[in-house]
Structures are given as C-alpha cells and as structure tokens.
Amino acid sequence: MRPDISIALSSTVILLLFVVGGVGAVASVYNWDWFFRAGGAAWLVRRVGRDRARVICGALGVAMVVIALVQMTGPVPVPRG
C-alpha cells in the first residue's frame, strides 16, 4: 500500500504568498500608481494595458492568498488515481 502524497509548503513561503498576493490584490483595487509603474507590473501594463493588468494582478493576488490560506489549514492530500 502506498502512502498518501501531500503538498506542504514552508511557513516562509506561505507568508510570502499571503503578503505578495494581498498587496497585488489591494494594488489592483485601489489602482496604486507606484505598483503599476514598477517591475513586472509595468511590463504587463505595456503589454495589455492598465485596466487588463489590474484585472490580471488582482486575480493572481486573490489566487495567491487563497493558496496560502488553504496551506495554512494543513497539507492538502493529493488523491492517487
């Protein structure tokens, strides 16, 4: 019999996912200029425009927060088929 495989992230990675995702989500809601002029967000704004970049950053931010919250509750068992 094989043991169940579980995906567990370290506490530091979970905290980083939560903080970075939260900042990305809040930045897109409040349309923070400094956020969308820096680094990867500026590249995304040039490629798809500011409005679409806000939607993409917001969706990615929410996804990161959800992943962090799920991982905080414990490892998620991966079913083996």
Buried (B, 14 or more C-beta within 10 A) or exposed (E): EEEEEEEEBEEEEBEBBBEBBBBBBEBBEEEBEEBBEEEEBEEBBEEEEBEEBBEBBBEBBBBBBEBBEBBEEEEEEEEEE
